[in-house]
Amino acid sequence: MIYKRGIQYFLLLVVAVLLVCNCSPDNSTPKDVQSAKKASIICRNKIDSTATENILLFIDSFWSNTTPSAEREYQIYSLKNYVFQNKLFNYNMASLYADSMLWCVKNLHQKWDSADIFFAYRHKGEALYSLEQYEKAYIYYDSAREISLKYKSEALEANYLFRMGVANYKEEHYLKAAHLFSASAKKFKMENGKPFDDVFKQQQTLSNIGLAYSKVNMPDSALFYYQEARKFIITNMAAYPIKIVNWHEALSVIYGNIGSMYISTGQKDSAEKYFIRSIELNKQINRNPLDRQYNQIKLANLYITQGKYKEARTILEEQTAAAKSNPKRLRMDDSLELAARSSEAYWKYYYAIGKYKEAIDYQDIHHATRQAKWERTQKMITNSLEKGINNAAHEKQINSLEKDVEIKKQAALILVLIVIICLGTAFAIFYLLKKYKKNYSSLKIKNENIIINSNIQEEKLQRKINTDRANYLALLENTEDFLWSVDTEYNLLAFNKAYRERMLELAGKCPEIGRPDVFREKDPVMYEKIKKSYQIALTGIPYSFIDKGIEHEGFSPDIEVRFKPMINELGHVTGVSCFRRNITEYINMIDKLSKNNQQFKDIAFAQSHHLRGPLTTIMGLINLLADENDFEKEFTADTYKNIKNKLDEMDKVIKEIIKLTK
């Protein structure tokens, strides 16, 4: 019964969802397609420039008394995006009209040119970048880059790789940014008559690669690309003489960055040289005063660390004078940052020369400036949020004029849907609780049995482990052979009782885990030999040798020592296991067996030579007797036959002895 009711509730839920989907308005259309004129009126409330207002009025005139074509609608959104992005700097509205452009190319039935799609993604990326939504901007830049590949223009692709790199840099993805900048630099090609902006961006790309590498603490790579950017500027400066100010400003920034890198690598003399070059370039008229003052502060800090307090004071006074006489009005953020860095440098200077009162005063100024900058940043974030909220409120007001009824219907359906979901959830909870309660007892019993069995098995395993460990230790401790092991630094890892007692006897102290062999002072020659054996085994090759031990009571035992590398599961040598035993008895037994063998050979030699000589003589005499005519024939035949047989037997025995001794 409960199961059937669950199915019924589920079917009601599906029907409610389908009703909501069918009754909801088409949200795929951008909000300003049906009410673009109202949206433009809201925008005009914030316009101060008459020229820009006339532009918006002209754009709105396209909507009057006619329904524009798909292409014209796209153009209107493109124009409005341009006005809000580049003239009014209202990036939220610029993003809105970029969305409208994207909606046109995705939903209006027309064969769109790839350029239209390209610019829609580009404008959306630019608006998001201006709103500091760098991660989203990267996505739209990448889409624009993929479309640009159809044009087979490496310059265009390089441009968007550069934009993607900047977006990643802003998101602090520095390595990815460096790779994108590198890819962009490879796409650039130098051609005669190429626009200055494209050429200038190429050096900017090289400089940005160095900047990205500096952020991830890769000073060598950063310096390489800074130097490449410097060479590029020097090579191409003469081709664009009217842009000499831009070249010098870029070069001064690069010099300052190179100086910062040399400081990080400890090359302070080189850093000083490049800071001075940067400052000299920016001292000229119409140069970048902010960059010059930053580098002056860096140079002053460098002098302070080097103890050149007079030079540091001179540079700081020049920077202060430049800040007061600066003809260009700096942005508030730049002014606060400059004041914070300057006060910090003065603070370090006065502290270094021992004027602590002045140091504390400048320290207070530094903290106050940093606090003011932080408060300004928070205020800007708040204003940005409020601006976004206000824009959202305006859009909501426009849509409410046309969709109040639909919103009420949606609210009612959503309420019904929520009630159904709540009922279904309550039913599911009730069913699960009932099922859980039913199975709880059996699950509890099973769990207890599992715990009991687990404890029994654990006790058995622990007993076995203890028994095996005791047997293993007994085996190691009851042997008279020395067992020990060392790590890769020749420090002891483990040793047995025999080794410990022998070391105590030799050196007068017990060996310690984590310390070298204690007999290295007692017998340095032997220790050096053992150490060389360690080194061979640490290469992964087993090694052994036999040598005479330390003389004791006029007797030097024969010792065999073996060294075997200890290799972990990754195949790395982590130490050496060592085995030392007294083989004097074994050597003596070998010597005794060798002497016995020699004795047996001597006996065989005597038998085969000393015995065989007389036998040979006897055999010769018998042969002579056999030839005598006057010898009694009967005696000679029988006796000769018997003697001959016995002598043959003796000869065979001697031959067998000789064979056995070979």
VENGI-V931350 format. One record per residue. RES is the residue in one small letter. OMEGA is omega in whole degrees, 0 to 359 (999 if undefined). Layout:
RES	OMEGA
RES	OMEGA
This chain:
m	180
i	181
y	180
k	179
r	177
g	179
i	180
q	179
y	180
f	179
l	177
l	179
l	179
v	180
v	180
a	178
v	179
l	178
l	180
v	181
c	182
n	185
c	182
s	180
p	179
d	182
n	181
s	178
t	179
p	188
k	185
d	176
v	183
q	184
s	183
a	182
k	178
k	179
a	180
s	177
i	178
i	179
c	184
r	178
n	182
k	186
i	175
d	184
s	179
t	181
a	180
t	178
e	178
n	178
i	180
l	177
l	179
f	179
i	181
d	181
s	178
f	185
w	189
s	171
n	180
t	174
t	185
p	175
s	180
a	180
e	180
r	178
e	177
y	180
q	180
i	179
y	179
s	179
l	180
k	176
n	181
y	182
v	183
f	181
q	191
n	182
k	183
l	180
f	175
n	190
y	176
n	178
m	177
a	177
s	179
l	182
y	172
a	175
d	179
s	177
m	179
l	178
w	180
c	185
v	181
k	190
n	181
l	186
h	178
q	178
k	185
w	174
d	181
s	178
a	179
d	179
i	180
f	183
f	178
a	178
y	181
r	182
h	178
k	178
g	180
e	180
a	180
l	177
y	179
s	177
l	179
e	173
q	193
y	181
e	178
k	179
a	178
y	182
i	182
y	175
y	180
d	177
s	178
a	179
r	180
e	178
i	182
s	180
l	179
k	181
y	179
k	179
s	180
e	178
a	179
l	178
e	179
a	180
n	183
y	170
l	177
f	180
r	178
m	177
g	178
v	179
a	179
n	177
y	178
k	178
e	179
e	171
h	195
y	180
l	178
k	178
a	180
a	180
h	178
l	177
f	179
s	178
a	178
s	181
a	180
k	182
k	181
f	177
k	178
m	178
e	177
n	178
g	180
k	181
p	183
f	182
d	179
d	179
v	181
f	180
k	180
q	177
q	177
q	178
t	179
l	179
s	180
n	175
i	178
g	180
l	179
a	180
y	178
s	180
k	180
v	174
n	173
m	189
p	181
d	178
s	180
a	180
l	179
f	183
y	173
y	179
q	177
e	178
a	179
r	179
k	180
f	181
i	182
i	181
t	189
n	183
m	184
a	182
a	181
y	186
p	183
i	180
k	185
i	179
v	179
n	179
w	182
h	179
e	178
a	181
l	179
s	177
v	180
i	178
y	179
g	179
n	178
i	177
g	178
s	179
m	179
y	175
i	181
s	179
t	177
g	181
q	190
k	179
d	177
s	178
a	179
e	182
k	183
y	175
f	180
i	177
r	181
s	181
i	180
e	178
l	184
n	176
k	180
q	183
i	177
n	175
r	185
n	182
p	183
l	180
d	179
r	182
q	176
y	181
n	174
q	179
i	178
k	180
l	178
a	177
n	178
l	178
y	181
i	179
t	180
q	181
g	178
k	189
y	179
k	179
e	179
a	180
r	180
t	181
i	180
l	178
e	176
e	180
q	180
t	179
a	179
a	179
a	181
k	184
s	183
n	182
p	181
k	179
r	181
l	173
r	183
m	180
d	179
d	179
s	180
l	180
e	179
l	179
a	180
a	181
r	181
s	180
s	177
e	179
a	177
y	179
w	180
k	181
y	182
y	177
y	182
a	182
i	174
g	177
k	190
y	179
k	178
e	179
a	179
i	179
d	180
y	175
q	177
d	179
i	180
h	181
h	179
a	179
t	177
r	178
q	179
a	179
k	179
w	179
e	179
r	178
t	179
q	179
k	178
m	178
i	180
t	179
n	179
s	179
l	179
e	179
k	178
g	179
i	179
n	178
n	178
a	179
a	178
h	180
e	179
k	179
q	179
i	183
n	182
s	179
l	186
e	190
k	181
d	183
v	181
e	179
i	179
k	178
k	179
q	180
a	180
a	180
l	178
i	178
l	178
v	180
l	179
i	179
v	180
i	180
i	179
c	178
l	179
g	179
t	179
a	178
f	181
a	179
i	179
f	181
y	180
l	178
l	179
k	179
k	180
y	180
k	181
k	184
n	187
y	183
s	181
s	178
l	180
k	179
i	179
k	180
n	179
e	178
n	179
i	180
i	180
i	180
n	180
s	179
n	179
i	180
q	180
e	178
e	178
k	180
l	181
q	178
r	179
k	178
i	181
n	180
t	179
d	180
r	179
a	179
n	180
y	179
l	178
a	179
l	181
l	187
e	185
n	179
t	177
e	177
d	180
f	176
l	175
w	179
s	180
v	177
d	183
t	178
e	180
y	175
n	184
l	175
l	181
a	177
f	180
n	185
k	181
a	179
y	182
r	182
e	180
r	179
m	178
l	179
e	183
l	189
a	180
g	177
k	182
c	174
p	181
e	175
i	180
g	179
r	179
p	177
d	184
v	184
f	181
r	178
e	180
k	182
d	183
p	182
v	179
m	180
y	178
e	178
k	177
i	181
k	177
k	177
s	175
y	184
q	179
i	181
a	180
l	174
t	179
g	183
i	175
p	185
y	178
s	176
f	177
i	185
d	175
k	179
g	180
i	183
e	182
h	180
e	177
g	183
f	178
s	182
p	173
d	187
i	172
e	180
v	180
r	180
f	182
k	180
p	174
m	186
i	180
n	184
e	178
l	181
g	180
h	176
v	183
t	180
g	182
v	172
s	189
c	181
f	181
r	178
r	179
n	182
i	181
t	180
e	180
y	179
i	179
n	180
m	178
i	179
d	180
k	178
l	179
s	179
k	179
n	180
n	179
q	178
q	179
f	179
k	178
d	179
i	180
a	179
f	181
a	181
q	186
s	182
h	184
h	180
l	184
r	180
g	179
p	180
l	179
t	179
t	179
i	181
m	178
g	179
l	179
i	178
n	178
l	179
l	181
a	181
d	182
e	183
n	185
d	179
f	182
e	187
k	184
e	179
f	183
t	184
a	183
d	182
t	180
y	182
k	181
n	180
i	181
k	180
n	181
k	179
l	177
d	179
e	179
m	179
d	178
k	180
v	181
i	179
k	178
e	178
i	180
i	179
k	182
l	182
t	180
k	999
